[in-house]
């Protein structure tokens, strides 16, 4: 039976203890921001390639630079939190993302898009670890998979709304990509305003004298097994190149702009649908087994994209790829969260997300440079990553790092 909150209010007495009001507030903030980001994201590689004349290597470099900036900011999150409360980090992060989208909408050349994309991702880097630390604050370790899964479902519902709006707006604006980019600024600004409803005790906790038990590790000292787990998950990201290159591959294989956006919408529907179930499984099963399932989905999708030109089969692969995204994001975050101590939640999320993002930076660079090797259209990078994913699945499924440390 689900645990419930004590209290006189009927709504509170029926709410599972992990379903906090902060979870609802943060989920709405993320939904709005993702609607903005995902309205822009599937159009950007086509905008860069077709409108601004940037080749695949530049698309990969832009995404790599953006991911690198985001990753370094995430890695610095614990240090930034010494001077800035977590809620302020979240607010400035969402505000920065809105400014980045304005810059992209104004861009007349690809270097300006790079600036806008880096500003956008710097905002994401500033907010992400702090937001996830607020999410799990006061939540039992055994419920964190559900909490992160619920949040990712809401976040990805925004990613469903975004491409759907993009498709409708492309029709309204007669295929004008720049007009759609400007509309994407609106939900980004609304998301920044909605941060007001998030409550965090971080500022109050700074004023209280800290009582640390003898058994507790310092906030900056992670257990060796936890550090090894973070590195293991981060190393895989070297094979997981930015999704912008997947969208470019589909475009080069003959999908029209609206079809690429439609496939991205399908991906996000699959991602949103599977996020909470994967989080629930991570709470009930060994997380390494659930994560390995996600890696198998990754390998199947990447290998399939490399060898097929059939549109129906490509659509099925997009759904499979959504399963990987759900497992990678939800299970990875909840796995490290549940084995870290309460005073290490911001640090552990910043390490995992920052190092994984740096892996994406290098993945975007090498995949972009190798894009036209062999048959072209990214076939060789896709096959290399698919093989790496199979090896990673076998290694992670057998790891013993799922224990509380």
N, C-alpha and C positions, 0 to 999 in steps of 0.2 A: 504494500500500500504506500502511495506517495506521502511523504511528510508534508504537513501543511503549516502555515503560519498560525501562531496564536494571536488572538485579538478579537475585538467585538465586531469589526466590520465584516459583513458577509463575504464581500469580494476577497478580502484578505484571508479569511478562514478557509476558503476553497482553493487558494493559489498554492501550488507546490513551492516549497521553500527556495528552490533554485530560480524560480521565475520572478526575479526582482523587478522593482520599478525602474531601476537603473538599466536593466537589460532591455526593457521596452524603450526607454529614452534613447539609449545608444543605438538600438536597432533602427529607430526612425531616422536618426541622424545619418547612419550609414546607408540606409535605403535611398535617401535623397541624394547623397553624394555619389553613390554608385549609379543612380539613374543618369546623373550628369556625365560621369566618367565613361560609362558604357554607351552613351549616345555618341560620344566622341571617338572612343577607342577603335571600333571596327572601321570607321571611316578614315582614320588617320593614315594607315599605310597606303591606302588608295589615294588619299589627298596628297601625300608626300610624293608618291610615285607618278601619278597621272597628272596632277595639277602643278606641282612644284618641281617635277623632274628629278627627284632623288632616286638613285638606284637602290637595290636591295641591301647593299653593304651600308649605305647611309641610314636606311630604316633600322637595320640591326644596331648600328652605332648609336643612333638616337635613343633607342630603347635601352641599350646597354648603359649609356651615360645617365639616363633617367633612373634606372635601377641601381646604378652605382651610387648616385647622390642619395637616393632613398635609403640604401643599405648603410652608408656611413652615418647618416642621421639616426637611423635606428640603433646602430651600435653605440652612439653617443647619448642615447635617451636617458640612461641611468645617471650619467654625468650631468646632463641638462636639468634633470629633475632636482638636483641640489639647489638650484636657483629658481626654478620655475615649477609651480604645482602642476600635477598631472592634468587637471581640467584646463589650465591655461595652455599646456602643450597641445591638447586636443583642439582647443579653439583656434589657436594660431595655425595648427596643421590644416584644419579644414578651410580656414581663410586663405592660406597659401595655395591650396589646391584650386580654389575659385579664381585667384589671380592668374595662375598658370593657364587656366582654360581661356581666360580673356586674351592673354598673349597669343595663344594658338589661333584663336578666332581672327585675330588681326594680322597674322603672319602672311607675308608676301614672298618669303624665301625660306628654305628648309632650316637655315641656322636659327631663325627666329622661332620656328617650331621646336627646335632643340632646347632653346632657352625656356620656352613655355612648359615644355614637358619636364624639364629638370626642376623648375619651380613647383610644378604640380606634385612631382614625386618627393621633393623636399618636404612639402606639406604632409604627404602621406607618411614619410619617415618620421616626422616629428610626432604625429598623432598616434600611430598604430600600436606601438608597444604600450604607451601610456593608457590608451583606450582599453586594450586587452587586460591590462593589470587592474583597471577599475572594474571591468566586467566580472572577474573572478574573485574580487574582494569580498570576503565573508562567505564564500560558497565552498561547501565541502568538496574535497578532492575528488570524490566519487561521482560528483554531479557536474564537473567542469566540462566534460565532453558534451553534455546536453546544452549547457550554457553557450559554449562556443558554437555548437551546431545550430542552435536557435538563432544566434546572432548572424552566423554566416548565411542561414536561409533568408533572413530578412534583408541582409546586405545584398545577396544575390537576386532577390526579388527586384531590387532596384536595377540590377544588371539585366533583368528581363524587361523591365519597363523602358530602360534606356534605348536598347536596339529597336524595340517595338515603336517607340516614339520616332526614332531616326527613320524607320521605314515609312511611317506616315508623313513625316516632314519632308522626306525626299520626294514623295508624291506631290505634296502641297507646293513645294518650292521648285518643282520641275527638275529635280536632280542637282540642285545647287548645294554643294557640300558646305560651303562657307556659311550659308544661312543656318544650316543645322548646327554648326559649331557655335554660333552665337546663341541659339536657343538653349544649348547645353549649359550656358553660364547661369541660367535662372535657378534650376534646382541646386546648383553648387552654392549659390548665395543663400538659399533657404536652409540648406544643411548647416551652414556656418551659424546662422541665427538660432537653429534648434539646439545647438550645444548648450544654450542657457538652461535647458531642462535637466541636464546631467548633474547629479549630486556626487561629490567626492569628499572623503574624509582626509585626503592627503595633506591639505593645508592645516587642518586641525591637529593632525598627528604630529606635525612639525613642532607644535607648541608644547606638547606633552613630554614629560621626561620618559625616556625609553627604558623599559625593563627587559633585558635580554636573558633568556635562560642559558644555563651553562651548556646545554646540549645543542643549542641553536648555533648554526654557522653564521659568520658575518655576512651581511647582505651582498658583499662583493666577492665572496668566496664560494663558488659552486663546487659541489661534490665531484670527484673525478669521473664517476660513472655518468653523471648528468652532462658534464663537459664533453665526454666522448659521444654521448647520444646526440648532442647538438651538432658536433662536427660530422657525425655520420649522416644526419639528415641534410646538413648543408652541402656536403660533397656531392650528393645526388643532383643538386640544382645546377651543377656544371653541364648536365645533359638536358636540362629543361629550359630551352631557349624561349625568349619572349613570345607571347601569343600573337603579337603583331606579325611575326614571320609566318606563323601558321595561316593567318588570314591572307597574307601576301601570296603564299603558296596556292591557296584555294583560288585567289583572283587570277594568278598566272595559269592555273589549270583550266580556266575557261568560265569560272563563275562570274556572273554580272555583279555590279555593286550591290544591288538589292538582294541578290542571292547570298553574297558574303555576309551582309548584315543579318539576313534571315538565319543563316547557319550559326552565327554568333549568338543570336537570340535563342536558338535551340540549345546551344552549349550552356547558356546561362540558366535555361529552364531545367536542364539535367543537373547542373551544379546545385541550384537552389533545392531541387527535389531531393537530392541525395545527401545534402549537408547534415541535416538533423539525424537521419538514420545512421550515418557514419559516426556521428558524435555519440549516439546511443550505443552503438556497437563498441566504440572505444571505451565506454564506461563498463561494459559487461564482459568484454573479451580481452585478451592480451592485445594491447594497441599495436604491437609489432606485426601481428597477423593481419589486422585490419589495414595497416599502412601498406603491407606487402600486396594486398589485393588492389589497392590504388595504383601501385607501381606496375602491376600486370596490365591494368587498364591503360596506363601510359604507354607501355610497350606496344600493345595491340593497336592503339590509335596512331602512334607515330609510324609504325611499320605500314599500317594500312594507308595512311596519307601518302606515303612514299611510292606505293605500288599501284594505286588505283586512280583512274580518271572518271569512274562511274559516280554520278552525282548522288544516287540513292545510297550507295555504299558509303560515300563520304559523309552523308547525313547521319548514318548509323554510327560511324566512327566518332563523329562530333559528340554524340550522346555518351559513348564510352569514355571519351576524353573528359566529359563533365564529371564522371565518376572519379577519375584520377584527381581532378581539381578539388573535389569535396574531401577526399581522403587526405591529400597532401596538406591542405589548409587546416581543416578541422582536427584531424587526428594528430598531426604534428604539433600544433599549438597546445591541445589538451594533454597530450602525452608528457611534454616537458613541464607543463603547468602542474600536473598532479604529483610529480615527483620532486618538485622544487618546494622550498619552504615559503611560508607566507610573505616573509620580508624580502623574497627574491623574485617575486612575480614580474616586476618591471624589468629587472636585469635579465631574467631567463628569456623573456619574449624579445627583448632588444638583441640579445646574442643570436637566438635562432633566426629571427626575421632579418637581422642585419647580415649575417654570414650567408644566408640563403640568397639574399638579394645580390650580394657580391658574386655569388655563383652565377646568377642570372646575367650579370654584367658580362662576365667572360663567355658565357654561353651565347649571348647575343652577338658578341664580337666574332667568335670562331665560326658560328653558324652563318653569319652574314658574309664573312670572307670566303667560306666554302660553298656558298649558295649555288654558284653556277658550275661547280665541278661535276663531271660525269654528265648525266642526263639533264642537269640543271633543275631549276625550280625547287631547290632545297632537298632533292632526293637523297643525296649522300648524307647530309647532316641528320635528316630524319631517321635513316637506317642506323647510323652510329648511335644516336640517342636511344633508339628502341632497344638495341643490344645492351647498352649500359643499364637501361631500366630493368631488364631481366636479371642481370647480375646483382643489381641493388636489391631487387625483390628477394632473391635467394639469401643474400647476406642479412638483410633486416629481419626476415621471417625467423631466422635462427638466433637473433641476438638475445641476450639475457639482461638487457638494460631496462626492462619494463618495471622493475621493482622500485618501491619507494625507498629513497636513500636518506 
